[in-house]
């Protein structure tokens, strides 16, 4: 069964863990033992029952009401399986958020309507990161509506404030759905709330269900594209291994190896150890080849004539970067297609504050940069919007993660 991955984003204290905790309870996706443990911990800490404790496994998280690590929770609703990825919401753990969000295909932003909480800098940063990771379906749950008397005006105020920022972050408002909820009181989570009759849309889990039912269309591209990952020995033969990212690959066909632009003949083709005539998108392959691949295959791809029109090669690429901390731009490594390549910033078009969407005059931590990236060697790549796997990369400096980026062109 296909598991639909949903990443929870938003600032701390806005109710992410409480939302998922109560969804687990309402769908009966949690064991009695786990539920009783969470109730016991709540009593020991002198609190009312906290549904969020069903997700927060570390004592420090429970004590401080703060999710430290990326947590996953699964539930069933109707005929669909959901995996919720609850990622840290506070600034110091932004790297965990990037790692957790990269596995999701829909984002659920929890933002509080309570006075003094609501739309914060971190909320906006998460939107920027989500958009850069290619998650273009966003559901915004405006939480704690009970604290504002279930007011439609309070809901509309949050909606208006975020809507303006979405435009700056490059996210289309047509891909965003707003839903008012009270996670702690279980209002509008699965059933429509009688306390918010002014809201005419679906409750939260039903909206998520409808979103994942819709097939992600994306941009279709032409050509066979195979990402090469290394070599293995099969008896006396040495085979290259890789993954078909697009189209299909056939035995006894001739392809082009990029970025070196050398012809390669696929003599024999294997999937899961069995010899096959053809492998299709999503399958991992092993292949006996003739010509065209010398040395380490990592960082190289195979493609046919149509794919050559989609895949580009170059040493200077236009990118959008997000730096997790203030970067040392003189000592950077790009981790792309399983290979590390030395790189440096070229011409910078603009620097954007991910918390406001406003332009900056210089680089700083958690800024977004539109720039040219200069590489020490040629790579084969596509635009991120066309093929995610050949359009995204991570950045390191002195073996330390400093950010990630997308290839624009």
FENFENPE-V322637 format. One record per backbone hydrogen bond with DSSP energy under -1.0 kcal/mol. CO is the residue of the C=O (numbers start at 1). NH is the residue of the N-H. Records with the same first field share a line. If there is no record, write none. Layout:
CO = NH / NH
This chain:
4 = 83
5 = 105 / 106
6 = 85
7 = 108
8 = 87
9 = 110
11 = 14
15 = 19
16 = 20
17 = 21
18 = 22
19 = 23
20 = 24
21 = 25
22 = 26
23 = 27
24 = 29
25 = 28
31 = 35
32 = 36
33 = 37
34 = 38
35 = 39
36 = 40
37 = 41
38 = 42
39 = 43
40 = 44
41 = 45
42 = 47
43 = 46
50 = 53
51 = 54
52 = 55 / 56
58 = 62
59 = 63
60 = 64
61 = 65 / 66
71 = 86
73 = 84
75 = 82
77 = 80
80 = 77
81 = 4
82 = 75
83 = 6
84 = 73
85 = 8
86 = 71
90 = 93
91 = 94
93 = 97
94 = 98
95 = 99
96 = 100
97 = 101
98 = 102
100 = 103
101 = 104
106 = 7
107 = 139
108 = 9
109 = 141
111 = 143
114 = 117
120 = 124
121 = 125
122 = 126
123 = 127
124 = 128
125 = 129
126 = 130
127 = 131
128 = 132
129 = 133
130 = 135
131 = 134
134 = 136
137 = 107
138 = 177
139 = 109
140 = 179
141 = 111 / 143
142 = 181
143 = 113
144 = 147
145 = 148 / 150
146 = 149
151 = 155
152 = 156
153 = 157
154 = 158
155 = 159
156 = 160
157 = 161
158 = 162
159 = 163
160 = 164
161 = 165
162 = 166
163 = 167
165 = 169
166 = 171
172 = 175
173 = 176
175 = 138
177 = 140
179 = 142
181 = 145
182 = 187
187 = 182
188 = 204
189 = 205
196 = 199
203 = 207
204 = 208
205 = 209
206 = 210
207 = 211
208 = 212
209 = 213
224 = 304
225 = 245 / 246
226 = 302
227 = 243
230 = 241
232 = 239
234 = 237
237 = 234
239 = 232
240 = 287
241 = 229 / 230
242 = 285
243 = 227
244 = 282
246 = 225
247 = 281
249 = 279
250 = 253
253 = 266
255 = 264
256 = 303
257 = 261 / 262
258 = 301
262 = 257
264 = 255
265 = 290
266 = 252
268 = 288
269 = 276
270 = 286
271 = 274
274 = 271
277 = 251
279 = 249
280 = 283
283 = 244
285 = 242
286 = 270
287 = 240
288 = 267 / 268
290 = 265
297 = 300
300 = 228
301 = 258
302 = 226
303 = 256
304 = 308
307 = 310 / 311
312 = 381
314 = 379
315 = 375
317 = 373
318 = 408 / 409
319 = 371
320 = 406
321 = 369
322 = 404
323 = 366
327 = 329
328 = 331
332 = 343
333 = 396
334 = 341
335 = 394
336 = 339
339 = 336
341 = 334
342 = 376
344 = 374
347 = 372
350 = 370
351 = 360
352 = 368
353 = 356 / 357
358 = 353
364 = 367
366 = 354
367 = 323
368 = 352
369 = 321
370 = 349 / 350
371 = 319
372 = 346
373 = 317
374 = 344
379 = 314
381 = 312
383 = 386 / 387
388 = 391
390 = 382
391 = 407
393 = 405
394 = 335
395 = 402 / 403
396 = 333
397 = 400
400 = 397
402 = 324
403 = 395
404 = 322
405 = 393
406 = 320
407 = 384
